[in-house]
Amino acid sequence: MSHTDRTAQLRAFMEPAGIHSFRELSRQTGISEKQLRKLRRGEVYQVRLEVWWQLARGLQVSLIDLFQAFGIPTGASPGQPTQADLDALRQEYQYLQQQLQQQEVQIQQQMKQAALDILEPWMRNWPLAAYRVQQDPNFAASKLLKLVQPVEKLLQAWGVEAIASVGEQVSYDPTQHQLVAGELEPGQPAVVKRVGYRLNDQLLYRAEVVPAR
């Protein structure tokens, strides 16, 4: 039996998914490179249905779109999937999508609960501290510092890192610092007036600085 090369069709699905090589496609979908070679050579009826499902999930497309792109008809013939097969696979695919969505909701809830567990001391004590400050204007602000430790702990758990600290002298770096007064050249001394933050390697907010006197 002659086969039609389907490499172009497969690449057309890979590009929108941000997959740039067949090795990367194999790693992301769990499909062996041998099976992928069968797909590329057009040996589509030698590929198991579960492999098609893995490919559809990895590329985030429907099975029907894959079958159509690879020239698989929906009519019944020996060795080919029937319309009933495709309908069953479509239902299974929709069910798995719902399962993934439910898992995503559960993960979000777990993350919220973990954050609330860390913030519990602050949530329970901060309103009382704020009340005491309102009742006594001379309430020592230093007593409030320990109450913000849970917030700092939560930021650390999320991988948020402060850029310098207030009052610290740094070498001015326009990529990390925002000059809010005066003039500075990169490398000149500056003093931090407001802390900046990074999330891992991503800059969130630049630290505000002024020229050092």
C-alpha positions in Angstrom: 0.0 0.0 0.0 1.3 3.4 -0.9 1.4 6.2 1.7 1.3 9.9 1.5 3.9 11.9 3.5 2.1 13.7 6.3 5.0 15.6 7.8 3.7 19.0 6.7 0.3 18.3 8.3 1.9 17.3 11.5 4.1 20.4 11.6 1.0 22.6 10.9 -0.4 21.4 14.2 2.9 21.6 16.0 3.6 25.3 15.3 0.5 26.8 17.0 1.3 24.5 20.0 4.8 26.0 20.2 6.5 22.6 19.5 9.5 23.0 17.2 10.9 19.5 16.8 9.6 16.0 16.6 11.8 15.0 19.6 10.1 17.7 21.6 6.7 16.5 20.4 7.6 12.9 21.5 8.7 14.2 24.9 5.6 16.3 25.4 3.0 13.8 24.2 4.7 10.6 25.4 4.5 9.1 21.9 7.6 7.3 20.8 9.5 8.7 17.8 8.9 5.4 16.0 5.1 6.0 16.2 5.7 9.6 15.0 7.7 8.4 12.0 4.7 6.2 11.1 2.4 9.2 11.2 4.8 11.3 9.1 5.1 8.4 6.5 1.3 8.3 6.3 1.0 4.9 7.9 -2.0 6.2 9.8 -3.9 2.9 10.1 -1.0 1.2 11.9 -1.2 3.8 14.7 -3.3 2.8 17.7 -6.3 4.9 18.7 -4.8 5.8 22.1 -1.8 7.2 20.3 -4.1 9.5 18.4 -5.7 10.6 21.6 -2.2 11.3 23.1 -1.3 13.4 20.1 -4.6 15.3 20.2 -4.2 16.1 23.8 -0.5 17.2 23.4 -1.3 19.4 20.5 -4.5 20.7 22.1 -6.7 19.9 19.1 -9.6 17.6 18.5 -9.3 14.1 17.2 -11.7 14.9 14.4 -9.3 17.6 13.1 -6.4 15.2 13.3 -8.2 12.5 11.4 -9.3 14.9 8.7 -5.8 16.3 8.3 -4.3 12.9 8.0 -6.8 11.8 5.5 -8.7 9.2 7.6 -12.3 8.9 6.3 -15.2 8.3 8.7 -16.8 5.6 6.7 -16.6 2.0 7.8 -14.0 -0.2 6.1 -11.6 -2.9 7.3 -9.0 -1.6 9.6 -10.4 1.9 9.6 -12.2 3.8 12.5 -16.0 4.0 12.0 -18.2 7.0 12.7 -19.2 5.2 16.0 -15.5 5.0 16.9 -15.1 8.7 16.2 -18.2 9.6 18.2 -16.9 7.5 21.1 -13.5 9.1 21.0 -15.1 12.6 20.8 -17.1 11.9 24.0 -14.0 10.5 25.7 -12.0 13.6 24.7 -14.7 15.9 26.0 -14.8 13.9 29.2 -11.0 14.2 29.6 -11.2 17.9 29.0 -13.8 18.2 31.8 -11.5 16.2 34.1 -8.6 18.5 33.3 -10.7 21.5 34.0 -11.8 20.1 37.4 -8.2 19.3 38.2 -7.2 22.8 37.4 -9.9 24.1 39.8 -8.7 21.7 42.5 -5.1 22.9 42.1 -6.2 26.5 42.3 -8.2 25.8 45.5 -5.2 23.9 47.0 -3.0 26.9 46.2 -5.4 29.3 47.9 -5.6 27.1 50.9 -1.9 26.9 51.2 -1.7 30.7 51.0 -4.4 31.1 53.6 -2.5 28.7 55.9 0.6 30.9 55.7 -1.4 34.1 56.1 -3.5 32.8 59.1 -1.4 34.6 61.8 -1.6 37.9 59.9 -5.4 37.5 59.2 -6.1 36.8 62.9 -3.8 39.4 64.4 -3.8 42.4 62.0 -7.4 43.6 62.7 -6.7 43.6 66.4 -3.4 45.5 65.9 -5.2 48.0 63.6 -7.9 48.5 66.3 -5.3 49.2 69.0 -3.6 51.7 66.8 -6.9 53.5 66.3 -7.5 53.5 70.0 -4.0 54.5 71.0 -2.2 56.9 68.5 1.0 56.3 70.5 1.0 52.6 69.9 4.5 51.5 69.0 4.7 50.8 65.3 7.6 48.4 65.9 5.1 46.0 67.4 3.5 45.7 64.0 6.6 44.4 62.2 6.3 40.8 63.3 2.7 40.8 62.0 3.8 41.2 58.4 6.2 38.2 58.6 3.5 35.8 57.2 3.1 38.0 54.1 6.9 38.0 53.6 6.8 34.2 54.0 4.1 33.8 51.4 6.1 35.9 48.9 9.1 33.7 49.5 7.0 30.6 49.0 5.9 32.0 45.6 9.5 32.8 44.6 9.1 36.6 44.9 12.4 38.2 45.7 13.0 41.8 46.8 15.3 44.1 44.8 17.5 45.6 47.5 16.0 47.2 50.7 14.8 50.7 51.7 17.8 52.9 52.5 20.3 50.6 50.9 23.0 52.1 48.6 23.2 50.4 45.2 24.8 51.0 41.8 22.2 52.4 39.6 20.9 49.9 37.0 18.1 51.1 34.8 17.0 47.6 34.2 16.4 47.0 37.9 15.9 50.6 39.3 13.6 53.4 38.5 15.0 56.9 39.1 12.4 59.1 40.7 14.5 62.2 41.3 17.7 63.8 40.0 19.9 62.4 37.3 22.1 59.3 37.3 24.3 57.4 34.9 24.4 53.5 35.1 26.8 52.4 37.8 26.6 55.6 39.8 25.6 55.3 43.5 21.9 55.5 44.3 19.8 55.0 47.4 16.6 52.8 47.4 13.5 54.6 48.4 11.0 51.9 47.5 11.7 48.2 47.1 11.2 46.4 43.8 10.5 42.8 43.2 11.4 39.9 40.9 9.5 36.6 40.4 12.2 34.1 39.8 14.0 35.7 36.8 11.1 37.9 35.8 11.0 41.6 36.8 7.8 42.6 38.5 8.5 46.1 39.8 11.7 48.1 39.6 13.1 49.5 42.8 12.6 53.3 43.1 15.9 55.1 43.7 17.4 58.6 44.1 21.0 59.8 43.7 23.2 59.1 46.7 24.4 62.2 48.4 
